[in-house]
Amino acid sequence: MTISNMGCDQPPQGLQSFTSLEVICIENCSNFDSFLEVCFASHLSKLEIRNCNALTSLPEGMNHKNGGLEILNIEDCNSVTFIVRGQLPSSLKSLKLTMLSSGPLPESLCHLKIEHVPKLESIAERFPQNASLEDICIWDCENLISIPKGLHNLSHLQKIDVFKCPSIVCFPEGGLPTSLREVVISKCEKLQALPDRFHSLNSLQKLRIVECPSMTSFPEYGFPTKITSLEIEDSVNMYKALVEWGLHNLTCLTSLDIKGCPGAESFPQQEMGMLLPDSLTRLNIERFPRLKSLCNHGFQSLTSLESLWISDCSNLICFPEQGLPSSLLELRILRCPLLKEGCKRDKGIQWSKISDIPCVLIDSKFIYDQEVEA
């Protein structure tokens, strides 16, 4: 059932009489300011409320009278300051909040997404001890100071994604649960370090760190060595610390993205003792404005490398003297004018190093489709 564009200040009476009603969507009802204590059917499993700007909270009796509610989405209700005065229904499995703040979290919750909540300072004091949470996404909460305690107790958690939360300084004590497979941290300008015992996340496969300039403290015992995909973007301090620790220690790494490294003149940086893992099948380097060359020693060991992307390296002139790995199947070059000049078909000084690669795109053009210039 959808209730839309109504001018009254409460939902129609009698909704609870629809005993088989499972889904209710209430949207664009600008005068709704409250709900009757009993207004929803007892079999309701999904409730969506969107763009009801006068609404301040949900009914107090939801926890008792809507015991089957599994999905709750509340979006763009700017006057809501809390969901319920008591507790959310214990049956709740998915909670999405946009433009409001949260209350106590039920143990049954599997999916938690909070986004675009500029005034939110706290989600909850702590996560339930035996919570069923599988993924947590917290996006664009500029005043959020902390993440609830008890993260390490979430034994079912697979993914945590924290984006654009500039006021968070650190993760709660205890670290993260070892069940995690993916960690994404983006645009958290004040975040100083990764969580405690980060090296113990033996299930972690994907790690992405983007625009975290204050992250200067590297994990004491390094990164989990079973990571298969790693992206470091505009986080120079973390990149330098990772290089010093030894990227080659990530023996399962197959995909590596390094973006935004203003000081490097070579890659891999031999002067820092940098080695790449032999397991790499995909490598992407972007925005190395001072990069001039790719080093022989670093690339010859990449016998499994199949895909190489190079973007926004305006001073890069050449590939390694001994050429690129013979395993390479795809080469993409974007906004690298000097390298592009050297790769001109049959004429450029770098042409012989790329002519055997099956797929070569330069500035989004497949070079083998181009006519040979006279």
KARA-V970848 format. One line per field, one symbol per residue. ss: DSSP state (h for helix, s for strand, l for the rest). Layout:
BEGIN
ss=???
END
This chain:
BEGIN
ss=lsssllllllllllhhhlllllsssssllllllllllllllllllssssslllllllllllhhhhlllllsssssllllllllllllllllllsssssllllllllllllsssssllllllllllsllllllllssssslllllllllslhhhlllllsssssllllllllllllllllllsssssllllllsllllhhhlllllsssssllllllslllllllllllsssssllhhhhhhhhhhlhhhlllllsssssllllllssllhhhlllllllllsssssllllllsslhhhhhllllllsssssllllllslllllllllllsssssllhhhhhhllllllllhhhhllllssssllsshhhlllll
END
